[in-house]
Amino acid sequence: MPGLCGFTISPSCGTPPAESIKRMQESLVYRPYHRRDRLFDDGTVAASRVHTGIVQGEKQPFENDGIALWLDGELYPESLPLNTSAPELLGMHYRRGSLLPFLHDLDGVFSAVIYDRNQQLLYLISDRYGLRHLYFSTARGMLGWASEIKAFRHLPPLSLEVNPERIAQFLRIGHLAENTTWFDTVELLAPATLIIRNLRTSSTTRQKYWNWDEIKRMEKLDDIDSVADALGSTFKKAVAKRCMPGERIGIGLSGGLDSRAIFAAIPASFEPIPVFTFGKSGCSDIRIAQKVTAIRPSRHRIHLINTDNWLNNRLEAVWLTDGQFNMLHMHGIERIDDCRNHFDIELNGFLGDALLGGSYGGRPGNELVRFHSRGRRFIAMGLMAGSISVHPRIPFFDNQLMELTMSIPVEYRRGSFIYNRMLLRTFPEFFHSIPWQKTGLPISARGMRCDFVRLLQRCCRKAGRVIAFLPERTGYTDYPVWIRRDPARKLFSDMLTSKNALLHDFVNPRRIERHLFFHFSGADYSELLGRYMTVEVWMRRFFRGDFTASH
């Protein structure tokens, strides 16, 4: 995704700093409408930014009184002084010495860099939840940073050797964990964290400015309905805060609960609301979304995914997500350029079901671990893939809403108990009678029928992992079948069995061939084959500059 890049200049750089920062900047440019800020180089620090022109359109760095500041993403402060930009506000608190308390309470999804020439200090800053990724490296005596890993290729002293354990991890669980990357020398900046570099001593320290433990938990819920109503009210405010006058707001609507709740909460002044839904023809997501959009004025566009088009844009998206996102989970990537024709801001239901719905709270102590290692490192990559075109906003991570959500004991959130109560009380016309894709029943359904349907679906999902030809009518994709058909079949076969495949340095070629054979024979190895292809495509582009089967 477009974003930030830069490094501290040291004698070991080799390549002229001006050339390195220009190459880093160009590596973040994907579309003709992406804008490049000026290349900053004062002999100590080189830095720049690439952006879509949707938010933070002012040229950066913001400079004042010896301070240079770059901001990627956006802030939602409770009050913004008149005629004050977000970078200016951040810089103002830094100069006043109130940066830490300001960050502690700040609502936003962003990463930032502050360079203090006077004190010879450099700060890398992540948002509270670490959702605007910023990678950094302190290897070889320099501090380098970038919003994408690929930009580090243009820092010559940096060693970029793939750690085999990371390949094994990705193939095993489908994503990288915590703050790791493919390389030992590059790390993802942790949530709510400052990296502070003393440029005089070349020393680096880390500081946390907020922690999940600060959220006070309710011991019990005496009045469940009042808590559900408070959730509903706070949720509507969170959505409204992310719908600013004059903006082109749109939404991707599925058959789930999260996007439907956001659609219901969008202020009426944004009607008719641009909406898109993707999926294979006749899938339940499309059918349910059509029922939902019939309730209020909207412009609903349907993007069909099928054997012929599902691969469109996915090889490119593997590159822009640095190979960290299985290409089989890039649902809807086919529509990213079309969406920009209809809206600039996409409201996204990211992890509403996971935290408010309690699906990450299965085992004690596992909830935040799953957020950091799965939600932030896997699900969030979908947001980043789409952000090359439109700007995502995620209402469920509004600070007030999240603090209220996580104050509710997990036993009340698990199984979407309190979430469903909130939805039915706040948006009854959108949820009481319209089915949920996951069960085929409305969330108002109760009793033995609902329990039976859920049990049957669990059994079918487990059986489907073994018997690939079980009929499946509701899902929005059919990857096991699509991979068996051209063009995917030929592409997967050619790339994964090529004598020059880079993946063979990490995985026995015979093992890959067996998985291809078994899948093409009817078993379902689609998830693993998608991981194989993702790693192979990324490595070919990263190390060879190409990803075709002939190389």
VEXDREN-2710 file (C-alpha; in Angstrom, 1 decimal):
% VEXDREN-2710
k/r/px/py/pz
1/MET/0.0/0.0/0.0
2/PRO/1.2/3.6/-0.4
3/GLY/2.7/5.0/2.8
4/LEU/6.0/6.1/4.4
5/CYS/9.6/5.3/3.8
6/GLY/12.9/6.6/5.0
7/PHE/16.2/5.9/6.8
8/THR/19.0/7.4/8.8
9/ILE/22.0/8.2/6.7
10/SER/25.3/6.4/7.6
11/PRO/28.7/6.0/5.9
12/SER/27.8/2.3/5.2
13/CYS/24.9/3.3/2.9
14/GLY/27.1/2.9/-0.2
15/THR/24.4/4.1/-2.6
16/PRO/23.8/7.9/-2.6
17/PRO/20.9/8.6/-0.1
18/ALA/19.0/10.6/-2.7
19/GLU/18.9/7.6/-5.0
20/SER/18.0/5.1/-2.3
21/ILE/15.0/7.2/-1.0
22/LYS/13.8/7.8/-4.6
23/ARG/13.8/4.0/-5.2
24/MET/12.1/3.3/-1.9
25/GLN/9.4/5.8/-2.8
26/GLU/8.9/4.4/-6.2
27/SER/8.4/0.9/-4.8
28/LEU/5.2/2.2/-3.0
29/VAL/3.7/3.5/-6.2
30/TYR/1.1/1.3/-8.0
31/ARG/-1.4/3.5/-9.8
32/PRO/-1.1/6.7/-11.9
33/TYR/-3.2/8.6/-9.3
34/HIS/-0.7/7.8/-6.5
35/ARG/1.0/11.0/-5.3
36/ARG/4.6/11.4/-4.3
37/ASP/5.7/13.9/-1.7
38/ARG/9.1/15.6/-2.1
39/LEU/12.2/13.6/-1.3
40/PHE/13.5/14.9/2.0
41/ASP/17.3/14.6/2.6
42/ASP/19.2/16.8/5.0
43/GLY/22.3/14.7/5.3
44/THR/21.1/12.9/8.4
45/VAL/17.7/11.6/7.5
46/ALA/16.2/10.7/4.1
47/ALA/12.4/10.2/4.0
48/SER/9.3/10.6/1.9
49/ARG/5.6/9.5/1.5
50/VAL/3.3/8.1/-1.2
51/HIS/-0.5/8.6/-0.8
52/THR/-3.8/8.2/-2.7
53/GLY/-4.8/11.8/-2.3
54/ILE/-7.9/10.8/-0.3
55/VAL/-6.8/11.7/3.2
56/GLN/-3.8/13.8/4.4
57/GLY/-3.7/15.4/1.0
58/GLU/-1.4/18.2/2.2
59/LYS/2.3/17.9/1.1
60/GLN/4.6/16.4/3.7
61/PRO/6.7/16.6/5.7
62/PHE/5.0/19.1/7.9
63/GLU/7.8/21.3/9.2
64/ASN/7.9/23.7/12.1
65/ASP/10.6/24.9/14.5
66/GLY/13.1/22.2/13.6
67/ILE/10.5/19.4/13.5
68/ALA/9.7/17.4/10.4
69/LEU/6.7/15.0/10.5
70/TRP/5.2/12.4/8.2
71/LEU/1.8/10.9/8.8
72/ASP/0.2/7.9/7.0
73/GLY/-3.5/7.2/7.8
74/GLU/-5.7/9.5/9.8
75/LEU/-6.6/10.7/13.3
76/TYR/-10.0/11.0/14.9
77/PRO/-9.3/13.4/17.8
78/GLU/-12.3/14.5/19.9
79/SER/-11.6/18.1/18.9
80/LEU/-9.4/19.5/16.1
81/PRO/-8.4/23.1/16.4
82/LEU/-9.7/25.3/13.5
83/ASN/-7.5/25.2/10.4
84/THR/-5.2/22.6/12.0
85/SER/-4.1/19.6/10.0
86/ALA/-3.6/16.2/11.7
87/PRO/0.2/16.3/11.2
88/GLU/0.2/19.8/12.6
89/LEU/-1.7/18.6/15.7
90/LEU/0.7/15.7/16.2
91/GLY/3.6/18.1/15.9
92/MET/2.1/20.6/18.3
93/HIS/1.7/18.0/21.0
94/TYR/5.3/16.9/20.4
95/ARG/6.7/20.4/20.8
96/ARG/4.6/20.9/24.0
97/GLY/5.9/17.7/25.6
98/SER/2.4/16.2/25.6
99/LEU/2.9/13.6/22.9
100/LEU/2.5/10.5/25.1
101/PRO/-0.7/11.5/26.9
102/PHE/-2.1/12.7/23.5
103/LEU/-1.3/9.3/21.9
104/HIS/-2.7/7.4/24.9
105/ASP/-6.2/8.8/24.2
106/LEU/-5.9/9.3/20.4
107/ASP/-8.4/7.5/18.2
108/GLY/-7.1/6.7/14.7
109/VAL/-5.5/4.3/12.4
110/PHE/-2.1/5.7/11.4
111/SER/1.7/5.4/11.5
112/ALA/3.9/8.5/11.9
113/VAL/7.5/9.6/11.8
114/ILE/8.8/12.6/13.8
115/TYR/12.3/13.9/13.1
116/ASP/13.6/16.5/15.7
117/ARG/16.6/18.2/14.2
118/ASN/17.3/20.2/17.3
119/GLN/17.4/17.2/19.7
120/GLN/18.7/14.8/17.0
121/LEU/15.9/12.4/17.8
122/LEU/13.8/10.3/15.5
123/TYR/10.4/8.7/16.4
124/LEU/8.5/5.9/14.7
125/ILE/4.9/5.7/16.0
126/SER/2.1/3.1/15.5
127/ASP/-1.5/3.6/16.3
128/ARG/-3.2/2.0/19.4
129/TYR/-4.0/-1.3/17.6
130/GLY/-1.1/-1.3/15.1
131/LEU/-3.4/-1.4/12.1
132/ARG/-1.5/1.0/9.8
133/HIS/1.6/-1.2/9.3
134/LEU/5.0/0.3/9.5
135/TYR/8.1/-2.0/9.2
136/PHE/11.5/-1.0/10.4
137/SER/15.1/-2.3/10.6
138/THR/18.0/-1.3/13.0
139/ALA/20.5/-3.6/11.2
140/ARG/23.9/-2.4/10.1
141/GLY/23.9/0.8/12.2
142/MET/21.0/2.5/10.5
143/LEU/17.3/2.9/11.2
144/GLY/15.2/2.3/8.1
145/TRP/11.4/2.2/7.9
146/ALA/8.7/1.6/5.2
147/SER/5.0/0.8/5.0
148/GLU/5.9/-2.2/2.8
149/ILE/8.7/-4.7/3.2
150/LYS/9.7/-4.5/-0.5
151/ALA/11.0/-1.0/0.0
152/PHE/13.9/-2.4/2.1
153/ARG/15.4/-3.8/-1.1
154/HIS/16.7/-0.3/-1.8
155/LEU/18.8/-0.1/1.4
156/PRO/22.0/-1.7/0.1
157/PRO/23.7/-2.4/3.5
158/LEU/20.7/-4.4/4.7
159/SER/20.8/-8.2/4.5
160/LEU/17.6/-9.7/3.3
161/GLU/17.8/-13.4/3.6
162/VAL/14.6/-15.4/4.1
163/ASN/14.3/-17.2/7.4
164/PRO/13.2/-20.8/6.6
165/GLU/11.2/-20.9/9.8
166/ARG/9.0/-18.1/8.6
167/ILE/8.2/-20.0/5.3
168/ALA/7.3/-23.0/7.4
169/GLN/5.1/-20.9/9.7
170/PHE/3.3/-19.4/6.7
171/LEU/2.7/-22.8/5.1
172/ARG/1.5/-24.2/8.4
173/ILE/-0.9/-21.5/9.7
174/GLY/-1.4/-19.3/6.6
175/HIS/0.2/-16.1/8.0
176/LEU/3.1/-14.6/9.9
177/ALA/2.8/-14.2/13.6
178/GLU/3.2/-11.2/16.0
179/ASN/5.7/-8.7/14.5
180/THR/7.9/-11.0/12.5
181/THR/8.5/-10.7/8.7
182/TRP/10.3/-13.0/6.2
183/PHE/13.6/-11.5/7.3
184/ASP/15.3/-11.4/10.7
185/THR/16.5/-7.9/9.9
186/VAL/13.0/-6.4/9.3
187/GLU/10.3/-6.2/12.0
188/LEU/6.7/-4.9/12.1
189/LEU/6.2/-2.0/14.5
190/ALA/4.2/-3.3/17.5
191/PRO/0.8/-1.6/18.4
192/ALA/0.8/1.5/20.6
193/THR/4.6/1.7/20.4
194/LEU/7.3/4.4/19.8
195/ILE/10.7/3.5/18.4
196/ILE/13.0/6.3/19.6
197/ARG/16.4/6.7/17.8
198/ASN/19.1/9.0/19.3
199/LEU/20.9/10.1/16.2
200/ARG/23.9/11.3/18.2
201/THR/24.6/7.9/19.9
202/SER/22.9/5.7/17.3
203/SER/21.0/4.0/20.2
204/THR/17.4/2.8/19.9
205/THR/14.7/2.4/22.6
206/ARG/11.1/1.3/22.6
207/GLN/8.2/2.7/24.6
208/LYS/4.6/1.6/24.9
209/TYR/2.0/4.3/25.4
210/TRP/-1.2/2.2/25.9
211/ASN/-2.0/-1.4/26.9
212/TRP/-5.2/-3.5/26.6
213/ASP/-4.9/-4.1/30.4
214/GLU/-6.0/-0.5/31.0
215/ILE/-9.5/-1.4/30.0
216/LYS/-11.6/-2.1/33.1
217/ARG/-13.6/-5.2/32.9
218/MET/-17.2/-5.5/34.0
219/GLU/-17.6/-8.3/36.6
220/LYS/-21.1/-9.2/35.5
221/LEU/-24.0/-7.8/33.5
222/ASP/-27.0/-7.0/35.6
223/ASP/-29.0/-5.5/32.8
224/ILE/-28.1/-7.0/29.5
225/ASP/-30.5/-4.9/27.5
226/SER/-29.0/-1.6/28.8
227/VAL/-25.5/-2.8/27.8
228/ALA/-26.8/-3.8/24.4
229/ASP/-28.3/-0.4/24.0
230/ALA/-25.1/1.3/25.0
231/LEU/-23.2/-0.7/22.5
232/GLY/-25.7/0.3/19.8
233/SER/-25.5/3.9/20.6
234/THR/-21.7/3.9/20.7
235/PHE/-21.6/1.9/17.5
236/LYS/-23.7/4.4/15.6
237/LYS/-21.5/7.3/16.8
238/ALA/-18.4/5.4/15.7
239/VAL/-19.8/5.0/12.2
240/ALA/-21.0/8.6/12.1
241/LYS/-17.5/9.8/13.1
242/ARG/-16.1/8.1/10.1
243/CYS/-18.6/9.6/7.7
244/MET/-17.5/13.3/7.2
245/PRO/-19.6/15.8/5.2
246/GLY/-18.7/16.0/1.5
247/GLU/-16.9/12.6/1.4
248/ARG/-17.8/9.8/-1.0
249/ILE/-18.6/6.9/1.4
250/GLY/-19.2/3.3/0.3
251/ILE/-19.2/-0.1/1.7
252/GLY/-18.6/-3.7/0.8
253/LEU/-21.7/-5.7/1.9
254/SER/-21.7/-9.4/2.4
255/GLY/-24.1/-11.9/4.0
256/GLY/-22.5/-11.4/7.4
257/LEU/-23.4/-9.2/10.3
258/ASP/-20.6/-6.7/10.5
259/SER/-20.9/-5.0/7.2
260/ARG/-24.7/-5.0/7.5
261/ALA/-24.6/-3.2/10.8
262/ILE/-22.3/-0.5/9.3
263/PHE/-24.7/-0.2/6.3
264/ALA/-27.6/0.3/8.7
265/ALA/-25.7/2.9/10.7
266/ILE/-24.5/5.2/7.9
267/PRO/-26.1/8.6/8.3
268/ALA/-29.0/9.3/5.9
269/SER/-27.2/12.3/4.4
270/PHE/-25.0/9.8/2.5
271/GLU/-27.9/8.1/0.7
272/PRO/-28.0/6.6/-1.9
273/ILE/-25.1/4.6/-0.5
274/PRO/-22.7/3.0/-3.0
275/VAL/-22.5/-0.7/-2.1
276/PHE/-20.7/-3.6/-3.7
277/THR/-21.0/-7.3/-3.1
278/PHE/-18.7/-10.0/-4.6
279/GLY/-19.2/-13.7/-5.0
280/LYS/-20.1/-16.5/-7.3
281/SER/-23.4/-16.4/-9.1
282/GLY/-26.4/-17.3/-6.8
283/CYS/-24.4/-17.4/-3.6
284/SER/-26.1/-16.5/-0.3
285/ASP/-24.0/-13.4/0.2
286/ILE/-25.4/-11.8/-2.9
287/ARG/-29.0/-12.8/-2.1
288/ILE/-28.8/-11.5/1.4
289/ALA/-27.1/-8.3/0.4
290/GLN/-29.9/-7.6/-2.1
291/LYS/-32.5/-8.0/0.7
292/VAL/-30.5/-5.6/2.9
293/THR/-30.0/-2.9/0.2
294/ALA/-33.7/-2.9/-0.5
295/ILE/-34.4/-1.4/2.9
296/ARG/-32.8/2.0/2.2
297/PRO/-31.6/4.0/-0.8
298/SER/-28.4/2.6/-2.2
299/ARG/-26.6/1.9/-5.5
300/HIS/-25.8/-1.8/-5.3
301/ARG/-23.1/-3.2/-7.6
302/ILE/-22.5/-7.0/-7.8
303/HIS/-19.0/-8.3/-8.8
304/LEU/-19.3/-11.9/-9.8
305/ILE/-16.3/-14.2/-9.2
306/ASN/-15.9/-17.3/-11.3
307/THR/-13.4/-19.7/-12.8
308/ASP/-12.3/-17.2/-15.5
309/ASN/-11.8/-14.1/-13.4
310/TRP/-10.9/-15.0/-9.9
311/LEU/-7.1/-14.8/-10.6
312/ASN/-7.4/-11.2/-11.9
313/ASN/-5.2/-8.9/-9.8
314/ARG/-4.2/-11.6/-7.4
315/LEU/-0.6/-11.9/-8.6
316/GLU/-0.2/-8.2/-8.2
317/ALA/-1.9/-8.2/-4.8
318/VAL/0.6/-10.9/-3.6
319/TRP/3.3/-8.4/-4.4
320/LEU/1.6/-5.3/-2.8
321/THR/1.0/-7.4/0.4
322/ASP/4.6/-8.6/0.4
323/GLY/3.5/-12.2/0.1
324/GLN/2.0/-12.2/3.6
325/PHE/-1.6/-12.8/2.5
326/ASN/-2.7/-16.1/0.9
327/MET/-4.0/-15.3/-2.6
328/LEU/-7.0/-17.5/-2.0
329/HIS/-8.3/-15.1/0.6
330/MET/-8.1/-12.0/-1.6
331/HIS/-11.9/-12.2/-2.2
332/GLY/-13.1/-9.1/-4.1
333/ILE/-9.6/-7.9/-5.1
334/GLU/-11.0/-8.0/-8.7
335/ARG/-13.1/-4.9/-8.0
336/ILE/-10.6/-2.6/-6.3
337/ASP/-10.1/-0.2/-9.3
338/ASP/-13.8/-0.1/-10.1
339/CYS/-14.7/0.9/-6.6
340/ARG/-12.7/4.1/-6.8
341/ASN/-15.1/5.2/-9.6
342/HIS/-17.9/5.2/-7.1
343/PHE/-16.5/6.1/-3.7
344/ASP/-13.2/7.1/-2.0
345/ILE/-13.8/5.9/1.6
346/GLU/-14.8/2.2/2.3
347/LEU/-16.3/1.5/5.7
348/ASN/-15.1/-2.0/6.6
349/GLY/-16.5/-4.4/9.3
350/PHE/-13.0/-5.6/10.2
351/LEU/-13.0/-8.0/13.2
352/GLY/-16.5/-7.0/14.5
353/ASP/-17.4/-10.7/14.8
354/ALA/-14.0/-11.6/16.3
355/LEU/-14.0/-9.2/19.3
356/LEU/-17.6/-7.9/19.8
357/GLY/-18.9/-11.2/18.5
358/GLY/-16.5/-13.2/20.7
359/SER/-15.2/-15.6/18.1
360/TYR/-11.6/-14.9/19.2
361/GLY/-12.6/-15.7/22.9
362/GLY/-12.8/-19.5/22.6
363/ARG/-10.0/-20.3/25.1
364/PRO/-9.1/-18.3/28.2
365/GLY/-6.2/-15.9/27.5
366/ASN/-6.3/-16.6/23.7
367/GLU/-8.4/-13.6/22.5
368/LEU/-5.7/-10.9/22.2
369/VAL/-3.2/-13.4/21.0
370/ARG/-5.5/-14.2/18.1
371/PHE/-6.0/-10.6/17.4
372/HIS/-2.3/-9.8/17.3
373/SER/-1.3/-13.0/15.3
374/ARG/-4.3/-13.6/13.1
375/GLY/-6.5/-10.5/13.0
376/ARG/-3.6/-8.0/12.6
377/ARG/-1.3/-10.2/10.5
378/PHE/-3.9/-12.0/8.3
379/ILE/-7.3/-10.5/8.2
380/ALA/-5.9/-6.9/8.1
381/MET/-3.9/-7.7/5.0
382/GLY/-7.2/-7.5/3.0
383/LEU/-7.6/-3.9/4.1
384/MET/-4.1/-3.1/3.0
385/ALA/-4.6/-4.7/-0.4
386/GLY/-7.7/-2.6/-1.1
387/SER/-6.1/0.6/0.2
388/ILE/-4.1/1.1/-3.0
389/SER/-7.4/2.3/-4.5
390/VAL/-9.8/3.5/-1.7
391/HIS/-9.2/4.5/1.9
392/PRO/-10.5/2.0/4.5
393/ARG/-12.1/3.0/7.8
394/ILE/-13.0/0.5/10.5
395/PRO/-15.7/1.6/12.9
396/PHE/-15.4/-1.5/15.2
397/PHE/-12.0/-0.2/16.3
398/ASP/-13.3/3.1/17.5
399/ASN/-11.7/3.6/20.9
400/GLN/-14.9/4.1/22.8
401/LEU/-16.6/1.2/21.1
402/MET/-13.6/-1.1/21.6
403/GLU/-13.1/-0.1/25.2
404/LEU/-16.8/-0.9/25.9
405/THR/-16.6/-4.1/23.9
406/MET/-13.6/-5.4/25.7
407/SER/-15.0/-4.4/29.1
408/ILE/-17.8/-7.0/28.6
409/PRO/-16.9/-10.5/30.0
410/VAL/-16.0/-12.8/27.1
411/GLU/-18.7/-15.3/28.2
412/TYR/-21.3/-12.6/27.2
413/ARG/-19.7/-11.9/23.9
414/ARG/-19.0/-15.5/22.9
415/GLY/-21.3/-16.9/20.3
416/SER/-22.3/-13.2/19.4
417/PHE/-24.7/-13.2/22.4
418/ILE/-24.5/-9.5/23.3
419/TYR/-23.7/-8.6/19.7
420/ASN/-26.9/-10.2/18.4
421/ARG/-28.9/-8.5/21.2
422/MET/-27.4/-5.1/20.2
423/LEU/-28.2/-5.6/16.5
424/LEU/-31.8/-6.7/17.0
425/ARG/-32.5/-3.8/19.4
426/THR/-30.7/-1.1/17.4
427/PHE/-31.4/-2.2/13.8
428/PRO/-34.4/-4.6/13.9
429/GLU/-35.5/-4.0/10.3
430/PHE/-32.1/-5.2/9.1
431/PHE/-31.7/-8.3/11.3
432/HIS/-35.0/-9.6/12.6
433/SER/-36.1/-11.4/9.4
434/ILE/-33.1/-11.3/7.0
435/PRO/-30.9/-14.4/7.2
436/TRP/-27.3/-14.5/8.3
437/GLN/-25.0/-16.2/5.7
438/LYS/-23.3/-18.3/8.4
439/THR/-26.5/-20.2/9.4
440/GLY/-29.1/-19.4/6.7
441/LEU/-31.4/-18.2/9.5
442/PRO/-32.0/-14.8/11.0
443/ILE/-30.1/-14.1/14.2
444/SER/-33.5/-13.8/15.9
445/ALA/-34.0/-17.6/15.4
446/ARG/-34.0/-19.6/18.6
447/GLY/-34.6/-23.2/19.6
448/MET/-34.0/-26.6/18.3
449/ARG/-34.2/-25.7/14.7
450/CYS/-31.4/-23.2/15.0
451/ASP/-29.3/-25.6/17.0
452/PHE/-29.9/-28.4/14.4
453/VAL/-28.9/-26.2/11.4
454/ARG/-25.6/-25.1/13.1
455/LEU/-24.8/-28.7/14.0
456/LEU/-25.4/-29.8/10.4
457/GLN/-23.3/-27.0/9.0
458/ARG/-20.4/-27.9/11.3
459/CYS/-20.6/-31.5/10.2
460/CYS/-20.7/-30.5/6.5
461/ARG/-17.7/-28.2/6.9
462/LYS/-15.6/-31.0/8.6
463/ALA/-16.7/-33.5/5.9
464/GLY/-15.9/-31.0/3.2
465/ARG/-12.3/-30.9/4.2
466/VAL/-12.0/-34.6/3.3
467/ILE/-14.6/-35.0/0.5
468/ALA/-14.1/-32.2/-2.0
469/PHE/-17.1/-33.0/-4.1
470/LEU/-19.8/-32.5/-1.5
471/PRO/-22.4/-30.1/-2.9
472/GLU/-21.9/-26.5/-1.7
473/ARG/-24.4/-23.8/-2.6
474/THR/-24.0/-21.0/-0.2
475/GLY/-20.3/-20.0/-0.3
476/TYR/-19.2/-17.0/-2.3
477/THR/-16.2/-18.9/-3.8
478/ASP/-15.4/-22.4/-4.9
479/TYR/-11.6/-22.5/-4.9
480/PRO/-11.2/-26.3/-4.8
481/VAL/-13.0/-26.5/-8.2
482/TRP/-11.5/-23.4/-9.7
483/ILE/-7.9/-24.5/-9.1
484/ARG/-8.7/-27.7/-11.0
485/ARG/-9.7/-25.7/-14.0
486/ASP/-7.7/-23.6/-16.3
487/PRO/-6.3/-21.0/-16.2
488/ALA/-5.5/-21.7/-12.5
489/ARG/-4.6/-25.4/-13.1
490/LYS/-2.0/-24.6/-15.6
491/LEU/-0.6/-21.7/-13.7
492/PHE/-0.3/-23.6/-10.4
493/SER/1.2/-26.6/-12.2
494/ASP/3.8/-24.7/-14.2
495/MET/5.0/-22.5/-11.3
496/LEU/5.0/-25.0/-8.5
497/THR/6.7/-27.8/-10.5
498/SER/9.1/-25.7/-12.4
499/LYS/12.8/-26.7/-12.0
500/ASN/13.5/-23.1/-11.2
501/ALA/10.8/-22.8/-8.4
502/LEU/12.3/-20.9/-5.5
503/LEU/9.9/-22.6/-3.1
504/HIS/11.9/-25.9/-3.7
505/ASP/14.7/-24.5/-1.5
506/PHE/12.3/-24.7/1.4
507/VAL/9.8/-27.5/0.6
508/ASN/10.6/-30.9/-1.0
509/PRO/9.4/-30.7/-4.6
510/ARG/7.9/-34.2/-4.3
511/ARG/5.7/-33.1/-1.5
512/ILE/4.3/-30.2/-3.6
513/GLU/3.8/-32.5/-6.6
514/ARG/1.8/-34.9/-4.3
515/HIS/-0.4/-32.2/-3.1
516/LEU/-1.1/-31.0/-6.7
517/PHE/-1.8/-34.6/-7.8
518/PHE/-4.2/-35.3/-4.9
519/HIS/-6.0/-32.0/-5.3
520/PHE/-6.5/-32.5/-9.1
521/SER/-7.7/-36.0/-8.3
522/GLY/-10.5/-34.7/-6.1
523/ALA/-9.1/-34.2/-2.6
524/ASP/-9.1/-30.6/-1.2
525/TYR/-5.7/-29.1/-0.8
526/SER/-6.7/-25.7/-2.0
527/GLU/-5.7/-23.8/1.1
528/LEU/-2.2/-25.2/1.1
529/LEU/-1.8/-24.8/-2.7
530/GLY/-2.8/-21.2/-2.3
531/ARG/0.0/-20.7/0.3
532/TYR/2.5/-22.4/-1.9
533/MET/1.6/-20.1/-4.8
534/THR/1.7/-17.0/-2.7
535/VAL/5.2/-17.7/-1.5
536/GLU/6.4/-18.6/-4.9
537/VAL/4.9/-15.6/-6.6
538/TRP/6.3/-13.2/-4.0
539/MET/9.8/-14.7/-4.0
540/ARG/10.1/-14.6/-7.8
541/ARG/9.1/-11.0/-7.8
542/PHE/11.2/-10.0/-4.9
543/PHE/14.4/-11.8/-5.9
544/ARG/14.1/-12.0/-9.6
545/GLY/11.9/-9.1/-10.5
546/ASP/9.4/-11.4/-12.2
547/PHE/6.7/-14.0/-11.4
548/THR/6.1/-15.9/-14.7
549/ALA/6.3/-19.7/-14.9
550/SER/9.2/-19.5/-17.4
551/HIS/11.6/-18.0/-14.9
END
